[in-house]
Amino acid sequence: MGGIVYRKSEGDVEHLIIVAASIRRHRIVGSELVYVEDDLCPIETAELLQREQDDWTLDGETYRTVVTRWREGNEARVKSIVTKS
């Protein structure tokens, strides 16, 4: 299964949001999967990640860090395109 995995840990509880063809949220306590939510709404999921952006990680970095780097990289690409025109 491919996709993007966001993680959030709260003590011994770990939450995973997996974005692939659909969006699913898993809750793991200890090492046991205890809850799965299927077909989450993309907008509500984006709002959750935005609201709790320091709590969720993507590839070991906070969501805030990843979004900031993407925005900075995107701004640099736009400036590059504009100056070439």
KOLZA-303855 format. One record per atom (N, C-alpha, C): residue number from 0; y, x, z. Coordinates in nm, 4 decimals. Example, Ala and Ser with C-alpha at 12.3 -4.5 7.8 and 13.67 -1.06 7.14 Angstrom:
% KOLZA-303855
PT  seq     north      east        up
PT    0   -0.5690    1.3190    0.7800
PT    0   -0.4500    1.2300    0.7800
PT    0   -0.3300    1.3200    0.7800
PT    1   -0.2250    1.2850    0.7080
PT    1   -0.1060    1.3670    0.7140
PT    1    0.0030    1.2900    0.7870
//
This chain:
% KOLZA-303855
PT  seq     north      east        up
PT    0   -0.1168    0.0838    0.0000
PT    0    0.0000    0.0000    0.0000
PT    0    0.1233    0.0886    0.0000
PT    1    0.2086    0.0780   -0.0977
PT    1    0.3312    0.1542   -0.1024
PT    1    0.4470    0.0734   -0.0471
PT    2    0.5608    0.1351   -0.0405
PT    2    0.6782    0.0638    0.0057
PT    2    0.7622    0.1504    0.0977
PT    3    0.8650    0.0889    0.1537
PT    3    0.9539    0.1564    0.2473
PT    3    0.9205    0.1058    0.3867
PT    4    0.9089    0.1974    0.4818
PT    4    0.8712    0.1596    0.6181
PT    4    0.9838    0.1964    0.7136
PT    5    1.0366    0.0970    0.7826
PT    5    1.1367    0.1166    0.8878
PT    5    1.0641    0.1044    1.0213
PT    6    1.0984    0.1902    1.1170
PT    6    1.0332    0.1909    1.2479
PT    6    1.1351    0.1756    1.3594
PT    7    1.0905    0.1089    1.4669
PT    7    1.1720    0.0958    1.5870
PT    7    1.0769    0.0989    1.7056
PT    8    1.1034    0.1866    1.8014
PT    8    1.0188    0.1978    1.9196
PT    8    1.0933    0.1490    2.0428
PT    9    1.0235    0.0754    2.1258
PT    9    1.0745    0.0278    2.2540
PT    9    0.9640    0.0494    2.3568
PT   10    0.9650    0.1654    2.4215
PT   10    0.8578    0.1974    2.5155
PT   10    0.7262    0.2115    2.4420
PT   11    0.6259    0.1337    2.4839
PT   11    0.4962    0.1418    2.4161
PT   11    0.4823    0.0397    2.3033
PT   12    0.5927   -0.0284    2.2697
PT   12    0.5917   -0.1256    2.1601
PT   12    0.6616   -0.0635    2.0395
PT   13    0.5936   -0.0681    1.9257
PT   13    0.6523   -0.0173    1.8022
PT   13    0.6619   -0.1322    1.7032
PT   14    0.7767   -0.1429    1.6370
PT   14    0.7988   -0.2444    1.5348
PT   14    0.8049   -0.1730    1.4002
PT   15    0.7415   -0.2301    1.3003
PT   15    0.7467   -0.1771    1.1645
PT   15    0.7949   -0.2878    1.0727
PT   16    0.8899   -0.2571    0.9865
PT   16    0.9258   -0.3475    0.8776
PT   16    0.8845   -0.2757    0.7503
PT   17    0.7973   -0.3402    0.6740
PT   17    0.7458   -0.2804    0.5510
PT   17    0.8011   -0.3601    0.4331
PT   18    0.8772   -0.2905    0.3485
PT   18    0.9384   -0.3533    0.2318
PT   18    0.8617   -0.3048    0.1089
PT   19    0.7918   -0.3960    0.0463
PT   19    0.7186   -0.3667   -0.0771
PT   19    0.7421   -0.4869   -0.1694
PT   20    0.6365   -0.5448   -0.2222
PT   20    0.6527   -0.6653   -0.3040
PT   20    0.7031   -0.7811   -0.2183
PT   21    0.6714   -0.7772   -0.0889
PT   21    0.7251   -0.8729    0.0072
PT   21    0.7687   -0.7936    0.1307
PT   22    0.8280   -0.8599    0.2268
PT   22    0.8727   -0.7927    0.3484
PT   22    0.7896   -0.8442    0.4652
PT   23    0.7282   -0.7515    0.5398
PT   23    0.6451   -0.7870    0.6551
PT   23    0.6921   -0.7098    0.7773
PT   24    0.6796   -0.7721    0.8939
PT   24    0.7124   -0.7050    1.0197
PT   24    0.5869   -0.7027    1.1054
PT   25    0.5532   -0.5840    1.1545
PT   25    0.4370   -0.5655    1.2407
PT   25    0.4833   -0.5247    1.3794
PT   26    0.4158   -0.5735    1.4821
PT   26    0.4428   -0.5293    1.6189
PT   26    0.3133   -0.4681    1.6725
PT   27    0.3251   -0.3457    1.7220
PT   27    0.2109   -0.2709    1.7732
PT   27    0.2379   -0.2389    1.9194
PT   28    0.1437   -0.2712    2.0067
PT   28    0.1546   -0.2388    2.1486
PT   28    0.0443   -0.1398    2.1801
PT   29    0.0843   -0.0224    2.2341
PT   29   -0.0135    0.0848    2.2509
PT   29   -0.0580    0.1269    2.1124
PT   30   -0.1815    0.1045    2.0807
PT   30   -0.2306    0.1329    1.9452
PT   30   -0.2904    0.0075    1.8826
PT   31   -0.2574   -0.1102    1.9377
PT   31   -0.3154   -0.2353    1.8907
PT   31   -0.2112   -0.3199    1.8172
PT   32   -0.2458   -0.3631    1.6972
PT   32   -0.1603   -0.4533    1.6205
PT   32   -0.1682   -0.5909    1.6856
PT   33   -0.0538   -0.6414    1.7337
PT   33   -0.0554   -0.7681    1.8070
PT   33    0.0146   -0.8822    1.7334
PT   34    0.0945   -0.8511    1.6313
PT   34    0.1694   -0.9577    1.5648
PT   34    0.2113   -0.9137    1.4255
PT   35    0.2005   -1.0038    1.3288
PT   35    0.2460   -0.9774    1.1918
PT   35    0.3257   -1.0983    1.1437
PT   36    0.4451   -1.0718    1.0926
PT   36    0.5275   -1.1749    1.0278
PT   36    0.5271   -1.1456    0.8792
PT   37    0.4924   -1.2437    0.7979
PT   37    0.4892   -1.2265    0.6524
PT   37    0.6109   -1.2901    0.5870
PT   38    0.6426   -1.2412    0.4672
PT   38    0.7454   -1.2993    0.3806
PT   38    0.8791   -1.3199    0.4507
PT   39    0.9304   -1.2129    0.5115
PT   39    1.0620   -1.2196    0.5751
PT   39    1.1706   -1.2333    0.4691
PT   40    1.2790   -1.2957    0.5048
PT   40    1.3929   -1.3146    0.4144
PT   40    1.4660   -1.1815    0.3952
PT   41    1.4893   -1.1401    0.2701
PT   41    1.5578   -1.0117    0.2463
PT   41    1.6955   -1.0026    0.3121
PT   42    1.7746   -1.1091    0.3056
PT   42    1.9096   -1.1045    0.3625
PT   42    1.9029   -1.0932    0.5147
PT   43    1.8173   -1.1710    0.5790
PT   43    1.8042   -1.1641    0.7245
PT   43    1.7528   -1.0273    0.7692
PT   44    1.6614   -0.9697    0.6916
PT   44    1.6092   -0.8366    0.7235
PT   44    1.7189   -0.7317    0.7108
PT   45    1.7989   -0.7398    0.6047
PT   45    1.9106   -0.6462    0.5865
PT   45    2.0117   -0.6595    0.7001
PT   46    2.0393   -0.7825    0.7416
PT   46    2.1321   -0.8041    0.8534
PT   46    2.0773   -0.7449    0.9829
PT   47    1.9480   -0.7615    1.0074
PT   47    1.8841   -0.7047    1.1266
PT   47    1.8952   -0.5527    1.1255
PT   48    1.8615   -0.4908    1.0134
PT   48    1.8685   -0.3448    1.0036
PT   48    2.0115   -0.2957    1.0213
PT   49    2.1071   -0.3665    0.9640
PT   49    2.2475   -0.3283    0.9772
PT   49    2.2932   -0.3407    1.1226
PT   50    2.2580   -0.4511    1.1869
PT   50    2.3012   -0.4770    1.3244
PT   50    2.2411   -0.3752    1.4224
PT   51    2.1166   -0.3340    1.3966
PT   51    2.0463   -0.2423    1.4869
PT   51    2.0238   -0.1067    1.4200
PT   52    2.1201   -0.0600    1.3412
PT   52    2.0984    0.0573    1.2571
PT   52    2.0735    0.1880    1.3321
PT   53    2.1105    0.1971    1.4588
PT   53    2.0803    0.3180    1.5356
PT   53    1.9410    0.3123    1.5979
PT   54    1.8785    0.1943    1.5980
PT   54    1.7462    0.1772    1.6580
PT   54    1.6325    0.1952    1.5573
PT   55    1.6579    0.1652    1.4310
PT   55    1.5550    0.1727    1.3269
PT   55    1.5606    0.3082    1.2574
PT   56    1.4444    0.3601    1.2197
PT   56    1.4389    0.4876    1.1484
PT   56    1.3701    0.4704    1.0132
PT   57    1.4033    0.5593    0.9236
PT   57    1.3409    0.5672    0.7920
PT   57    1.3113    0.7146    0.7689
PT   58    1.1856    0.7486    0.7543
PT   58    1.1440    0.8886    0.7381
PT   58    1.1971    0.9767    0.8506
PT   59    1.1977    0.9235    0.9730
PT   59    1.2372    1.0013    1.0898
PT   59    1.3865    1.0109    1.1157
PT   60    1.4680    0.9510    1.0303
PT   60    1.6130    0.9532    1.0488
PT   60    1.6610    0.8117    1.0783
PT   61    1.7706    0.8006    1.1544
PT   61    1.8218    0.6665    1.1819
PT   61    1.8665    0.6012    1.0523
PT   62    1.8570    0.4709    1.0520
PT   62    1.9007    0.3927    0.9367
PT   62    2.0469    0.4235    0.9052
PT   63    2.1295    0.4379    1.0100
PT   63    2.2720    0.4702    0.9910
PT   63    2.2876    0.6013    0.9136
PT   64    2.2109    0.7050    0.9492
PT   64    2.2187    0.8354    0.8826
PT   64    2.1811    0.8239    0.7353
PT   65    2.0742    0.7510    0.7078
PT   65    2.0272    0.7350    0.5699
PT   65    2.1317    0.6615    0.4860
PT   66    2.1874    0.5531    0.5411
PT   66    2.2876    0.4745    0.4675
PT   66    2.4136    0.5569    0.4443
PT   67    2.4575    0.6313    0.5454
PT   67    2.5774    0.7153    0.5314
PT   67    2.5568    0.8197    0.4219
PT   68    2.4418    0.8860    0.4213
PT   68    2.4131    0.9867    0.3180
PT   68    2.4095    0.9224    0.1795
PT   69    2.3509    0.8037    0.1687
PT   69    2.3447    0.7361    0.0402
PT   69    2.4856    0.7014   -0.0078
PT   70    2.5691    0.6493    0.0820
PT   70    2.7066    0.6133    0.0446
PT   70    2.7851    0.7355   -0.0006
PT   71    2.7733    0.8464    0.0730
PT   71    2.8444    0.9686    0.0358
PT   71    2.7966    1.0202   -0.0986
PT   72    2.6658    1.0185   -0.1209
PT   72    2.6110    1.0623   -0.2493
PT   72    2.6541    0.9722   -0.3626
PT   73    2.6583    0.8417   -0.3360
PT   73    2.7003    0.7456   -0.4368
PT   73    2.8477    0.7645   -0.4715
PT   74    2.9330    0.7881   -0.3708
PT   74    3.0746    0.8124   -0.3957
PT   74    3.0942    0.9375   -0.4813
PT   75    3.0170    1.0425   -0.4541
PT   75    3.0272    1.1664   -0.5320
PT   75    2.9862    1.1418   -0.6765
PT   76    2.8809    1.0621   -0.6991
PT   76    2.8374    1.0322   -0.8351
PT   76    2.9436    0.9521   -0.9089
PT   77    3.0060    0.8548   -0.8409
PT   77    3.1101    0.7731   -0.9049
PT   77    3.2297    0.8612   -0.9407
PT   78    3.2715    0.9504   -0.8517
PT   78    3.3831    1.0408   -0.8809
PT   78    3.3506    1.1287   -1.0002
PT   79    3.2273    1.1753   -1.0073
PT   79    3.1843    1.2602   -1.1184
PT   79    3.1929    1.1843   -1.2505
PT   80    3.1520    1.0606   -1.2495
PT   80    3.1557    0.9783   -1.3728
PT   80    3.3005    0.9511   -1.4120
PT   81    3.3840    0.9190   -1.3144
PT   81    3.5239    0.8869   -1.3415
PT   81    3.5978    1.0075   -1.3978
PT   82    3.5746    1.1258   -1.3431
PT   82    3.6457    1.2448   -1.3914
PT   82    3.5976    1.2869   -1.5307
PT   83    3.4770    1.2515   -1.5687
PT   83    3.4277    1.2824   -1.7027
PT   83    3.4883    1.1898   -1.8073
PT   84    3.5307    1.0728   -1.7649
PT   84    3.5841    0.9720   -1.8599
PT   84    3.7216    1.0050   -1.9088
//
